[in-house]
Amino acid sequence: MATSKPKAKRPAVKAKATKPKAAARGRKPAPKRPTKAAPAASAASGATTDIESVLNERRIFAPSASFAAKAHVPSIAKHKALSKRAVENPEAFWGEMAKNVDWIKPWKKVLDWKPPFARWFDGGLLNLSANCVDRHAATWRKNKAAIVWEGEPGDERVLTYGDLLREVSRFANVLKSLGVEKGDRVAIYMPMIPELPIALLACTRIGATHSVIFGGFSAEALRDRINDAQATAVITADGGWRRGAEVALKPQVDAAISGAPSVRHVVVVKRTGTAIHMEPGRDHWWHDLVEGASPNCPPEPVESEHPLFILYTSGTTGKPKGVVHTTGGYLVQTTLTTKWVFDLKEKDVFFCTADVGWVTGHSYVVYGPLANGATVVMYEGAPKHADPARFWKIIEKHRVTIFYTAPTAIRAFMKWGAEWPRKYDLSSLRLLGTVGEPINPEAWMWYRREIGADRCPIVDTWWQTETGAIMITPLPGAVPTKPGSGTLPFPGIVPEVVTRDGDPVPAGSGGLLVIRKPWPGMLRTIHGDPERYKQQYWSQIPGTYFTGDGARCDKDGYFWIMGRVDDVINVAGHRLGTMEIESALVSHTRVAEAAVVPRPDDLKGQAVVAFVTLESGYHADPALKDELKRHVVKEIGAIARPDEIRFSDALPKTRSGKIMRRLLRDIASGKQSIGDTTTLEDLSVLAKLREEEE
Ligand code: WT7
């Protein structure tokens, strides 16, 4: 972590980070319930510009000796040594790590940094599909399973590295035959089927830049993104399966393309077999084109800084924000993080539940694992189909060893009940991971106990679409974990918690999370808008990358992410991270999930409104509202007491599982018209929340 001495501008805040003691060394985990610190309100210090941290988690879990003994990074001493070297001489460190990937021509310079524009491994030539496929297909791994795929209806396909080489090469030739050239943009709008990674890898094989648009987006959202990228081809399917029903894709593509003149060709995979319109001359069936394509397609060498993909991320304004990633640096960091964070070994079976429509799917379903020659499990559908045990069945059946999912999913598993995972044999698992949101300690403990049998380390990995790869994370054989903390920076990454002016805050205080030094997987720009890139990421806190997240760093150098700073609530001058109040609510036995938002309040500035989903079997009754308010006061302090509690069957979420607090804010403040809902997963949730109001 950062080495600069904190300059206290105001007295330290609430949370007294407690030095972990016995539990770290003992075999038995610390007691289930931590002792909470004194209520926050007692230390209140008036108005402040920083975020106050009130969460105080003291449990700690050291890596087991047996896990550590075999790990790539086997001790905290080794972790420290690596980090020290990486921070002192980042170029030497990353230059050495870059040897994990195959270069056609070596780079001349590790880093060319003209803030805020970085060039990594300049002068180097490589090909990404050659790294993910050819170099394994050329060895005994030719017959190793690369992708073990399961469709939602239960159909299965296994592709070895040899198969993948053939299919990727054929589809690369198809793209060429359609006139797609190096540097062209290809939009990909597909279900989670094997043709999706094949399409990605085929683009990289010829140097085309892909832009995956999540299959749940509307035609309108798709059109905006195609137009912004000026894509010349679209790869899609007739539809896909989700929750037992067909999700139509091709009709959305037709609607989108009517307003997207750059598109010349559409390739359609037949997945559901439903009747669709095929526009002569423009639309082609995948199977027809591939049938006639040669399985030989030499990988095109590209510059390290060649644009690999554009991925659109939820901006607050209407204009899509296309995050641009390039080839060499991205591959170096995804390859290395997959190996060290997931402690990946030859025989592992890696199951990341993310959709390839999100960055997690790009980096940890496709590129990171395949670059390492791993076996990846890929699943098409919903976790609850045909019953809430689907993931556990998949784990049992394919003997999954590493499982990587999101806190929102874990909270859903909790809500559905531990009886589901208990029915299946999960003993193949050896490591668990989470990503996407802060994980509340209760969910972390449940995950560890019910899925990991108190045996598997948990890696809580913090990163962003913009960072390309994991940034803050435990290395499981080295770093003792604390529930709810992403723990330490990955070697070579330099995060810090600062004030609005960029000054470090004291240990334990809340502040803004920044990254001090460039890293190989970082975004290079916003597609077509370098000014926005500068403004959004590099200008808010001068001279440094601002993540948009609030965080605190405790005395042990552990990072605790408090969520987006936009989600902060200002109660009588205290800026509270909503995540911590949510965490307190979820620690109540009856609560499955909670979302906390502000509502304007004449007296306090903002009042705290909590939307709460109960565990199955519990009923919403008024007495419970008071009990929950008291519970928050007990856990955190009077300052965080919710002014209003609303029960709800479900919370509005994006399709990647993030709670859309923006919509809840509107509902809480009684606004009639609600902002952009195109990324909302289930519109009926909103209608129900509205009814609640009546
Ligand atoms: C934002 C990035 C990175 C892949 C998926 C999301 C939040 C992500 C964690 C974590 C706490 C997390 C942050 C971040 N986030 N991982 N382990 N602990 N918060 O990518 O959609 O770009 O979102 O997700 O707020 O900034 P994304």
Residues whose N, C-alpha, C, O or C-beta is under 5 A from the ligand:
A	BS01	WT7	T360 T434 V435 G436 E437 P438 I439 D460 T461 W462 W463 Q464 T465 E466 T547 D549 I561 G563 R564
